Amino acid sequence: MAEGGAEVSYAALQTAAFPYPEADLAAADSQLYAVWLTDDPARASLNRTKLVFSKYDGSAWSAPQAVCDDGTADFHPSLVMFSDGWAAVAWENGDRVLPDTAGFEEVKQNLEICAALYDPAAGAWLPPHRFTTNNYLDRNPKISGFDRNHLLVLWTANPNNHVTGNAANPNSMYASYLSERSGYDTNWAPPQMFWSVGYPVLKYDALYMPRQESGMINGLMASLDMDGDTSTTADREIWRVHHYDNQFGFYWDSPNRRTYDSVPDENPQFYIGPEGLSYYMWLKDNQIVKIRAWYGDLYGAVHTFDEYNSNLTGFRVVKSPGGRVAVGWAEASEYGSDLWTIFYDPATAAWGEPQQLTHDSAVEKFPVFAFFGDDRLVSLYDRKEMSQLQAARTTPGGRAALAYTPSYGPTGLYALTYAVRTDIALLPGSLTIDPENPAPGQECLLSVTAVNNGNTAANNVPVAFYQGDPAAGGILIGQVVITGLMRPGDSQTVTLLWTVPAEVTGTVTIYALLDPAAAVAGDDTSNNRLELARVKPDLRAAWLASRSLTAGLLSLTGRVENPGVTAAGPFQVQIRKDRPDGELLYQQDFDGLAAKAIGEFNYRWESGGVAADWLYLLVDTGGAVDELNEGNNTYILKLNAYQKGDVNRDWKVNIADAIRAEAMFLGIYAPDPGLADMNGDGLVDLVDVKLLLERCASWLETQ
């Protein structure tokens, strides 16, 4: 399935998927591979998570194929690929097929670390290499490398089978290289323990690149929980361990703590910057920050959020071949959860603001990201449809009510493809004039807001204002330059003083045009123009009054005003009964109305003595006048404010009115059909008395 707009499309890889796919993506140039966990119902219950692989060719994903279909459970894959199409994946692989009766301890002991290479010519995965064969927990492998002959796999082991590790149950960090520098250029080196960690190891990342070229050094960045209590966050700190590959040898350095503060430091990740230098990012409280890997302690903020958000601890950072960087994550939204991203534009060295990728009622979570080429960002994620179930219920007070509860459909594994674009625009509805409707010769302030909806920055962009359409000879009023960069997601409001020409006699249309010379390359110019018509008349239905002349004959006087700044042309005035489209009582044509002028009219209406009526004074019913505000073209007059049933005219409907209506029926009082005729048959009889009594019963219940 594929759907979406010009910038974003969606494809369902699996519609009834395993709800925790632990997907990973890897890209090289215009190639993209994916791995994830799927559910194999043919296996026994504790062995059903199977690692599968798929390729994206720019338009479709290949059918999933197993990486190693050995019948055992797979978890936590980590994927890397190279420009020649080769790839490598490391994952947790079950040591044996587990029976349904196996407990959690046995499951932990059963996990071993494996890695396999993908041969693009054969279109198949080579037999896996197993790094561990033991009876304790091995978990969370990370793989990195720069070709199929230079690879690093890191993982965490705990000989006491403790899930997170602590001082009493320390973790052991292991590494294995495939490299001629390690002495193992055709096979993996034996695992080497390089760090004993007496703290819970939360998240970490590995980097293995060429030998310190362009400032790249290999190693590990990790987030540790320093008090051993994973329910608290302020004590989470960043650590690093260098691995040297230089003229002095091939070895691991001592671990080094990088943060000392009382805020959460979480989820460190490496990436290679556009200049070829290595960096890492992490979440520091409410900021995503970055620092040059291995060098110094000064960091810069990619973005500062309003507050710390645990959703951000799952962010991922990826880079395109041309140096564009994206930081993506899933976050709670008005619908439940959506995908967000921040883009880095290498051409201007500018980070943008957060931009929302999905806007739907489904819940999106567990996203991973990669670039397909330079101009397409791809994400794999869980997607679950959400709807509201409606059910009737009774409140404790006995009232009927409706209750709404969320309902979730099956989980699907989806791929989103987002086309990176250049798109500066004028925000719809942002063009304004102050005062709202200036008069000829009056000074006013023009204002409009420019936004960057795209993913590239724009520099020193001008905004031009015109009197009249610039494409049809409009007069340039002036131009304002948005100084500096408009980063992705930015907005900026510009203003310009203008005096309306004194010779103007009618409506003036103001145009705002962003980047009038179309200097921003690749920009979508369809949203760079706004217009606003002002210097207008403004017809208003001022009032409608009535005066009784004789029984059943009313004199109606109405007033129309033009508080606008220019004259209004011919228009029509109507009076209608009960509704704006009700019975037409009166109609008059006006030749026009000068600015600030008023017009009045009078009409004698034979009302027939009705007790209550709504009369509507309607101005410019045909819409002939182009005016400032058509919301003031109606005035409503209520004749006789007594409601039906208020027979004694005391502003209430109660038992006294029913008694008086009965007296009218008996001839004690003269009938008053206007207020006592409840069924509208023109009479006051026992039916009306009965209806009034029912109305009184409702009134009594509210007292």
N, C-alpha and C positions, 0 to 999 in steps of 0.2 A: 504494500500500500504506500502510496506517496501522495502528499497533499501539502498545501501551504501557499504562501505568496511568493513574490519575486525574490525576496531576500532569504526566505527560510522554507525548507521542505522537510517532511517527516517520512520515515519508513519504518514499518514494524518488522523487526527481525524475528521475533517470536511473540505471538499474541497471548499465549497461556504459559508464561515462563516461570522458572524458578525465581522466587521473590528476592533472593539475595545473589545476583549473578556475579558480583565481584569482578566486573568487566575491566579490561584494560585495552588501550589503543596505542598503536605505535605507527609513526609515519616517517617516510623518507622521500623527499621531493614530492612527486605526484603519485605516491603509492601509500596505501593505508591498510593496515591489518588490525584485526580485533580478536580477542579471546574473551571467553566468559564461561560461567558455569551454567549448564543446563540440567534439567531433570530427566533421568533415564528410567522410565517406569518399569523396564524389564529387569532392573536390578533390585536387590533386596534393599529395604528401607534405609539402612545406614550407609549405603554405597551408591546412592542414586545421583549424586552430584558429579557430572562428567564435564571435563574441560574440552571446549570446542573452539574452532578457529574459523574465521571468515575474512575474505578480502573485498575491498571496495574499489571499483574501477572508475569511479567518477559519476556513475549513474545507478548502479545496483550493487547489492551485496551478494557474494557467492553463498551457496548452500552451506550451512555449518558442517564441518568435518571434525571428528575426534582427533585430539592431539595424541593421546595414548589410551586406547580403549581397553584397559586391563581389568575392568570390572570392579576396581576399588574407587573410593571416594577421592575427589580432588577439591582443593581449596586455594584461595589467594594467589591467582596467577599474576606474574609480572612480565611484561613483554617489551622487547626491543627489536628494531628492524633496521636494515641498512639499504643504501641506494642500489645495491646489486640484487635486491629482492630477497636475500637471505634474512632470516629472523631467528630469534632465540626467546624461549619462554622458560621461566622458573616457576615452580608451584609446589604446594604441599600435596603429596600423593600418599594415599593409604598403602601401608606395607602389605596388607592382606585384606581379603574379603571378610567383613565383620558380620557376625550373626545379629539378628534383631535383638537378642538379649544382651548385647554388649553395653556396658555402662560408660559414663563420660570418661573415667580414668583410662579405660581401655582405648577409647577413641583418641585421647590425647597421645598415648604411647604409640599409637598406630601411624602417626603422621611422620613422614620423611620428606626430605627436600630433594627434588628432581629438577633437571633442566633438559631441554631438547632443542635441536636446531631444525629449521624449516628449509628445505631445498626447493627453490622456486622452479628449477628445471623439471624436477620430478613431481612437483605439486604435492609434496608429502612431507610429513615430519619424520625425522630420523629417530631411531630408538633412543629413549631417554637415558641420561646419565644420572645415577643416584649418588648423592653426596653423603647421605646418612643411612646408617642401619643400626638402630639402637632401640631401646625400650623407654624413651622419654620424649618430651614434647619438643618438636622442631617446628618453627612457625615463621610466617611472614617473610618469605624470600623477596629480595630486590635484585634485579639484574640490570647491568649497564655495560656499555661497550661501544667501540667505534667501528668494528667490523667483526665478521664471524670468527676471526682468529684472535681477537682481543676482547675478552669478556670477563666480567666480575659478577659473582653471585654472593650476596650477604644474607644472613638469616640469624634468627634468635633461637637459642636452645635453652632449655631449663631442665637439668638433670633430676630435679625434684618434682617435675610436672606441674609447677606453679604457672598459672595462665599468664600473669603479668610479671611475676618475679618481685622480690623484695630483699631486704638485708639478710633475712634468714634463708631465703631461697634465691640466690643470685642467678641472674641470666648470664649466658655465655654468648658473645657475639662471634660468629664464624664467618670466614671468607674463603672463597676458592676462585683462582684465576685460570683463564685459558689464555696464555701469552708466552711468547718466546722469552720474555724477560723473567718470567717465573720458572723457566726451565720446562714448561709444559705447553708447547705450541701446537700439539696435535691432540692432547687430551687434557682433562681438567686436573689441576694440582690438588693434592690432598687437602682437605679442609684445615684451616688454621684458625685457632681461637686467638683473637687479638684484643679482647676486652671482656673482663668480668665485671658485670654491672649489678650493684646491690640495690637498684631501684627499679620500679616498673618501667619497662621500655614501651612507650606509647606508639609513636610514629617515627619513621626514619626514611632516608633516601640515600641512594648510592650514586657515585659518579666515577666513571672510568673513561678517560679520554687520552689522546696522545701525550707523550711524555712532557708534561709541563709546557707544551707549546702554547703560545699566546696566553700565558698565565694560568693554564689549566692544571690543577693538581687533583689527584684521585682521592677518594675517601668516603666518609660517612658523616651525615648530620642527623642527629636524633633529638627527640623530645622525651625527657625523663620526668617522672613524678617524684619530686625530691623528698616528700614526707611519707611515701608509700601508701597514701590514701587516695585512690583514684577518684573518689567522689568529690574531692576539692580540686580547684583549677589554678589558684594563684601561685602554687609552688611548682608549676610545670616550667622547666628550663631547657634551653638548647645546649647541646654538647656537640663537639666535633672530634673526629679522629682522622688525621692525615694518613694517606698512604703515599710514600715516596717512590718514584720510579725515575731515577736520575743517575748521574755519574757516580754517586756514592752508594747506590744499591737499590734494592727492591724490598721495602720493609714498611711496617706500620709504626706510626709515632704514638706517643702517649695521649690518652684522651684529654680533652681540654674543654672546660665549661665556658660557654660564651655569654650567657645571660645571668644576671644577679638582680632580680627585682621581685616585686610582690604582685605581678600581673601574670596571666597565663601566657606562656610562650609555647606554641604548638605547631605541628604539621610542617616541619622544614622540608623544602623541596629545591633541588638543583634545576638550573636551566642555563643554557649558553646564550649570552647576550648577542645582539646583532654585530658587535665588534669582535666576536669570537672569544670573549672573556667569560669565565664561569661565575655565576652568581647563585645565591640561594635566597629563597623567600620563606617567611613563616608568619604566623598570626601572633602578633603581640597585643594582647588585650583586644582593643577595638580597631587595630590597624593591621593591614597587610603591609609588611615591610620587606625590603630587600637589601642585600649587602654583597659586595664583591667577595666571592668565596676565598676563605683562608687569609684575607688581608684586612687587618684592622677591625675595629669595633663600630665604626660609624655606619649607620644604616639610614636609608631614606624611605619615607612612607609612599607606598603605591596608592593607598587610599585609606582614609580614616572614616570609620562608620560611627553611627550615633552611639553604639554601645557594643560590648562584647556579645557575640552571638555564636552559640555552639554549632550552628549550621555551617559557619565559615571554617570550622576546623577540618572540613572535608574539601576545601578548595584544591584545585589542580592548576598548575601552570604549564603552558606549552608554547613552543616557538615555531614559526613557519620558516621555510628555507631562506626567505628574504629578510628575516629578522623581526617580523611582527610577533608580538607576544600577546597571549590572552590568559587571563586568570578567570576560571569559571567555577561555579558552585551552584547548589540548590538552596533556596531560601523560602521560608513561609511567605505567602502572598495573600491577596484577597480571596483566592480560590482554594488555597491549601498549600501548594508548594510549586514554585516555578524555577526555571534556569536563568541564571544571571551571568554576566561576564564584564570584565574590564579589559579594554584593548590598549596596547602600547603601539604607537605609530613610530616606526624607526626613522621615517623621513624627517620628523620634527622632534624626535626624542621626547615625546609627550605621552604620559599616561592619561587615559580618559576617565570618565565617571562611570559608575555601574549602569549597565544597559540590560534590559530584560529581553530574553530570547523567546520565552514561551508565555502565552497569555491565554490560558484555557482553564476549564474546570477540573482537569485531571490533576493528580498529585504526581509530580516528577521528583525523583530522588536518586541518589547514588550515581551522579554523572561522572564520566571521564571525558577527556577532550583530546583532540589532536587536529593539526592543520593538514588539509589535503591541498598541496601546493601552497601558494601564498595567499590566495583569496577565498578559501573556503574553510570555515571552522566546523568540525564534526564533533558531535557528542553522542555517546551511548549512555542510556539511562533507563531506570525503571519508570514505567508509566502506569498509573492505576486510575481508572475512571471513577469519579465521585458524583453521586446524585443525592437528592434529599427525599427521604421517605416520609409521607404524610400519614398520620394516624390520629383518629379521634380519641379524646380523653375527657374526663370530667374532673374539674378542679375540686379542691377540698370544700369550696363553697357551693358545689353542686352545679356549676356552670359548665356548659359544653365548650371545649376548646380543641385546637389542633396542635399536635406536637410534631416537630420535624427532627429527624435523626439522619446523620450521614450514612450513606450506603456505598460500599466500595465494590467495584467489579474486579475481575481477575487482573493479575499483574502481567504487563507486557514489556518486552525488551525493545526499546525504540532507538532509532538513530535520527538525529537532527543534523541537517546540513545548512549552515548559515553562510550566505554570500557576503563577504566583507565588502563594504561599499563606501563611497564618498557621498555624503548627503547633508549639506548645510541647507537650512530652510528657515522660513519665517513661520513662527508659531501661529496656527490658525486662531483668529479672533483677537490677536494681540495688537493690531493696529488701532490706535485710539487718538482722539483729539480732545484737548482740554482748553477751554470749555467744550462741552459735548457738541454744541451746535453754534459755532461762532458766526457773528454777523459780518457782512461786508465791511472791510476796514478794521476789523478787530484782530488783535494779536492772539495767537493760540500756540499750544505746544503739541507737536506731533510726536508719537511714541510707538515703537514696534519692538518686538522681541525676536531675536535670531537664536536658533538652536542648531546644535550639531547632532543630527540623528544618525550620522554615519560612524565609521570606525577609524577614520583618518582625521588628522588635525588640519585646520586651515589657518592661514596667517594673514593678519591685517585685511580683513574682508570689509569692503564698503557696503553701505546701505544708502540707496538714493530714494528721495521722495519727489513725486511728480504731481502737478496739477493737471489731471487728465491722463489718459492712457499713453504711456511712453511709446508704445508700438504704433500709435496713431497721432503723433505730433504733440504729445503732452509736454508741458513746460516743466523743466527741472526746477524744483524748489530749493534743493540743497542736498548735500551728501555727507554722511557721517561714517568714519572708519572705525571698525571694531579693532582697537589696538591690541596687538599681540596675538597669541594663539587661541583659537577656539578648539578645545580638545574634544574628543568623542564624549558626547553626553552633556557638554557645556551649554549654557544659555546666557544671553546678554541682551539687555534692553538699551536701545539708543533713543535719543530725543533730539528734536530740532524745533526752534522757534520759527514761526511763520505768521505773517500778517495777511489775512484774506484780502485780495484786491478789492478796493472800494467800488470798482465798477461792476462787480459781480451782481447779477440780478436773479440768479437761480441756483439750483443745486450744483455743487462742485464735488467731483469724485477725486479723492486723494489716492495715489498709488505708492506703495513701498516696494522696492525692488532690491533684493539681496544679490550682491556680486553682479552688478549690471553689465560689466564687460565680459562676464563668463570666464573669468581668469582662473577659477578653481578647476583644475583638470579632473574630468570624470564625474563631476557633480551632477546629480539629478536635479535639473533646474525647474521641474514641474511644480515644486512647492516653494519657489523663491519669490513669489509675488502675492501681495495682498492689496485689496482696494476697499475704500470706505467712502460712502457718499454722505456729505454734510452740507451745511449752509442751506437748510431746508425749511419749508413751512411745517407747521405742526397743528393740524386741526384737532380741536378738543370739544367733546360734548360737555359743556360746562354745567348746565343744570336744566331740569324740567320741573315746573311747578303747576299746581292745579288750584282752581278756585271754583267753588260751587256757585252757579248762577241761579238755577232753579232746581227742583227735584228732577234728578236724572240728567241735568245739563251741566257740564263742566267746561271751564275755560282753561286751556292748557297753553302755557307760555314756555318756550324753550330758548336757550342761548347756546351759540356756537362761538368759539374763540380760536384765534390763531396766535399762540404765543411764540411761534417760530420767527425766523429772521428774514424770510422772504415770502412773497405773496403766494397764496394758494390759487390754483386755477379753478374752473367750474367743478362743483361737487353737488351731491344730493343728500338731503336730510329726510329721515323717516321716523315715524312713531309706530311701534308695533305693540301688540297686546300679548302679555303672558310670557312670550319667548322672543329671542332675537329673530326667529323665523316665523313668529306667530302672525295673527291677523293684522293686516296693514290698516292703520287708522288714518294716517296722514303722510303726505309726501310733498317736498318742496325742493326745487332746483335753485342753487345759488350760482351766480355768475363767477364768483371768486371771493377771496377775502384777503385783504392786505395784511402784512406783518403787523402784529400786536393789535389787530382790529377785532371787533366782535360783531356778531349778527344775531338778530332775534326774530322770532316768529310767534304767531298766536293761532290757536285752533280751538273751535268750539265743538265739543264732543258730547253726543247724546249717549250717555253711558248706560241708561236704562235702570239706574239706581242700584247697581251691583254693590255688594258690601266690600269686596276687596279685589283689587286687580294690580298686576305688575305691568307697568308701562316702560318700554325701552325706547330711549332717544338714541338713534343711530346716525352717525355722521360719515359721509363719504362711503356709502354702502357699496358702491361699485368699484371702489379702489382706484378712482381716477387720479387722485393726487399722490404724488411721490412725497411722502412726509416723514418726519423724524420718528414719530412714535404712533403706531396704530393701536396701541393698547389703551389709549384714552379716548377712543371714538365712541364709547357707549356710556350712557348715563341711565340708571335704573330708578324709577319712582314707584313706590308702593302706595296705592290709594287705599285708605282705610286699613290701618295696621292691625285691626282686630282679627284674630285667627278664627277659622271656622269652628263653631261650637261655643264661642265666648258670647253667649246670648245676652248676658247682662252687662257686657262691655267693662268687666273689671280686670281684664288682662290675664284671666285664668279660665281654664275649663274645668269645672268641678260640678258637684251635685246641685248647686244652686242653679246652674245653667240648665240641667235636665228638668228641674222643677219648673223653671220659667217656660221651657219649651213645651212641657205638658200643659201649662196654663194657656199657652197660645193655641194648642190643639183643642182645648176645651172652650176656647172663645173668651177666656178671661182677659187675655192681652191680644192686641193685634198681631197677626203673624209677621215674622221677620225672616223671610226665606233666605236672605243674604247670609245670616249667621246660624240659623236653626235648621235649615234644610240640609241635613247631613248626607242624604243620598242623591241630592241634585235633581229631584223630580219636580221641583217648583212648588212643593207643598210642605207644610209642617204637620206631620201626623205621628202616629204611634211608632212607626218605623224609625223616624228621626229621634224620638225619645229613647228608644231601645239603643240606637247607635251611640247616643250621647251618654247613656248609662254605662255602656261598655268602655267608652273613652274615659269616663270618670273613674272606673275601676282601675284602669291603667295608671291614671294620675295618682290614685291613692297608694298604689304599690310603690311609687317613687317617693312618697313622703316619709 
